[in-house]
């Protein structure tokens, strides 16, 4: 079975469930030998300030951040390191940038010409109603994204669709069920081209 160079929790409003920050999830990732990155750690200070003030990010704010994340995934792929990236890439274009970097913006295609083919990424769309996500956000402390930005995230969301490589996992399941479903998809190479 083909395995992705990276698994990205990259579809859905940010922090729908912070699987990457969950101790259980980190232990499972570690047991698999995969590296973990939380995309929030790579937001520039300007983005964090904007969100703290309740101002939604726009494409111009997000694209350089996504290019940085692509570079991290590319580096790990080059060293043949399997990687988990917890990231809210709400739009199809954002997911293309994670796959192909800045060239995806210019060409509007997921393929990158030259020596760097597009990364193989399994996107996990964590899907759930706004009230469940809001409840989880309310419990989170010390994060720069306030609850009042959640609606703007839902307004921006473009759920993944074919031909993107993705699975959809319901947030109405328990955390262990969510983690097991994602892990199973990764290990089986589900939704990835062979």
N, C-alpha and C positions, 0 to 999 in steps of 0.2 A: 504494500500500500504506500502511496505517496504521502509524505508528511509535509505540512507547511513549514516554510522557513520561519514563519511567525504566526501565532494566533493573535488576533486582535479583538478585544471587546470594543468594537469600534462602530457600533451603530446604536443609536438611542440617546436620549438625553443624558448628560453627564451625571455620574453618580447615581444612576438608577439603582444600582447595587454595587458597592465597592468591593467586588470580588477580590481584586488585587490587594486590598488592604485587609482582607479577612485572613486571620491567622491560619484557619483551616486551608484556605485556598493557597496561601504562600507555602505551606508545608507540602501540599500536593504537587505544586509546581517544582519545588525543590527536590522532591522525591523522584520526579521525572527527569531531573537534570536540566531543566529549562531555566533560562534567565528571566527575571521579571522586571518590567519597567512600568511606572505609572506616568502617563503622559502629563498629568497635572504638574509634575516636578519640573517640566521643561517649558512651561509657559513663561514668557518674558514678564518682567515686573509690570510693564504697561498693561498687559492683558489682565494680570491679577488685580491691579488697581481698578481697571474698568469694571470688572465683574464685582469687586467689593462694593463699588458705587451703584450696583444694580443696572449697569449698562451692558446689554448683550454684545458679544463679540460678533464681528462681521467677517466676511471672507478675507479682507485685507489683514485683519488681526490673526486669523487662523492659519493662512497659507504658510507663512514663514515657520510657524510652530510645527505644522505638519511636515514641512520639508526637513526640519531638524529630526523629527521622529523617523522619517523615512531613512535619513542618514544613519541613525542608530540601528534600525532594522537591517539596512544594507551591510553595515559593518559586521553585525552578528551573523548574517547570512554568509558573508565572505569567509568568516572563521568557522562556518558550519555549526554555529550555536543555535539551537532551537530557542525561541523567545516568545514570551507572553507580553503583550503590550495592552495595558488597560487604558483605553482611549475612546473618547466620544467623537467619532467622525460622523457627524450627523447627515452629511450630504454625500451623494454618490461621488462628486468631484473630490471631496476630502479623502474618500477611500481610494480613489485613483492616485492621489498624491502619495498616500502611504505606500501604495504598490510601486509607483514609478517615479516618484520625486517630482521636481518642478517641471520636467518635460511633459507630464500629464496635463498640466494647465495649458501649455502652448498647443499641444496636439489634440487635446480632448480625447485621448486614447489611453488605455491602460498599459500599452507597450512602450518600452523605452528603447530607442535605437542604439546601436553600437554595442559595446562590450558588456553592458549591464542590462540583462533581461529583466523583465518585471518580476518582482518578488511574488512568491506564492504565499498568500495569506488567507487563512480561514477567518472570516469575520463572524462574530457572534452577536446577533441582535437580541439584546435582553429586552423583552417586551412585557409591558405591564401597564395597568391603568395609572393615571396621574396621581390618584389618592394614595396608592401604595408607595409610589416613588416619593411623593411629598412627605409621607410619614417617615421614610428612611432618611430623607434629607434633614428633617427636623431634629433627628437624633444625632446628626453629625456635628461635631464641634471643631472649631479651629480651621475651617476650610474657607477659602476666599469666595466661593460661589454661593450667594444667598438663595434661599428658597424662592424668592420672587422672580428669579430668572428661569424657573422651571417651565413656565408656559412658553417662553420664547424658544426654549429647546424643542418642545413639542411642535411649535410652529415651523421650525427650521428642519425638522426631521424628514428625511427621505429614506424610508426603510429599504434595506437591501433587496435586490431582485435579480433574477437571471439576467446576464450571465455571471454575476458576481458569485464568488465562492463564499457561502454563508450558511449558518443554521440560525434558527430562531428558537430562543429558550424563554419560557414563561417565567416571569418574576413571581408568579403566584405559587410556585413550587417552593419547597424548603431549600435553604442554602445547600445542604448536602446533596439534594437531588439536582440542583442547578449545576454544581461543581461536577458531579458524576456524569451528567449529560454532556457537558463541555469536554470533559476529559475523554469520554468515550468517542466523541466526534474527532478529537485530535488524534487519538491513538488509531482509530480506524481509517483516518484520512477521508472522512465523510465530506462530500461536496467538493473535493479537490480533483482536478484533472489528473489522470494517470499518465 
